[in-house]
């Protein structure tokens, strides 16, 4: 796993390859274009919200 240092940030980033069903990918792409952001930004935003919700619900580290 490769780590990258973000410019001006102390956090590191890890690149991941994710496969989506084509209909979900198309929807994500449309959302990104409407918001004028990258598809990667849309996915990161969604994942951050999902993780925050899981932690809030006390599911951190548990199998769903």
C-alpha positions as CSV (number, residue, x, y, z in Angstrom):
1,X,0.0,0.0,0.0
2,X,1.5,3.4,-1.0
3,X,1.1,6.5,1.1
4,X,1.3,10.0,-0.2
5,X,1.7,13.2,1.7
6,X,-0.8,15.8,0.9
7,X,0.5,19.3,0.1
8,X,0.4,21.5,3.2
9,X,-1.2,18.7,5.3
10,X,0.2,16.3,7.8
11,X,-2.2,13.5,6.8
12,X,-1.3,10.8,4.5
13,X,-3.5,9.5,1.7
14,X,-3.8,5.9,0.4
15,X,-4.9,5.2,-3.2
16,X,-7.7,2.6,-3.6
17,X,-9.2,1.0,-6.7
18,X,-12.9,0.5,-6.4
19,X,-15.3,-1.2,-8.9
20,X,-18.8,0.1,-9.1
21,X,-21.8,-1.3,-11.0
22,X,-22.1,0.8,-14.2
23,X,-25.4,2.4,-13.2
24,X,-24.0,3.6,-9.8
25,X,-20.9,4.9,-11.5
26,X,-23.0,6.9,-14.0
27,X,-25.0,8.4,-11.1
28,X,-21.9,9.3,-9.2
29,X,-20.4,10.9,-12.4
30,X,-23.6,13.0,-12.9
31,X,-23.5,14.2,-9.3
32,X,-19.8,15.2,-9.7
33,X,-20.6,17.1,-12.9
34,X,-23.6,18.9,-11.3
35,X,-21.4,19.9,-8.3
36,X,-18.5,20.7,-10.6
37,X,-16.1,18.5,-8.5
38,X,-14.3,15.2,-9.3
39,X,-15.9,11.9,-9.0
40,X,-13.3,11.0,-6.4
41,X,-14.4,14.0,-4.3
42,X,-18.0,12.7,-4.4
43,X,-16.9,9.2,-3.3
44,X,-14.7,10.6,-0.5
45,X,-17.5,12.8,0.7
46,X,-20.0,9.9,0.8
47,X,-17.5,7.6,2.5
48,X,-16.7,10.2,5.2
49,X,-20.4,10.7,5.9
50,X,-21.0,6.9,6.0
51,X,-18.1,6.4,8.5
52,X,-19.2,9.2,10.7
53,X,-22.7,7.7,10.9
54,X,-21.3,4.3,11.7
55,X,-19.1,5.7,14.5
56,X,-22.1,7.7,15.8
57,X,-24.2,4.5,15.8
58,X,-21.5,2.7,17.8
59,X,-20.7,0.2,15.0
60,X,-17.0,1.0,14.8
61,X,-15.1,-2.2,14.4
62,X,-18.2,-4.5,14.4
63,X,-19.3,-6.6,11.6
64,X,-22.5,-5.4,10.0
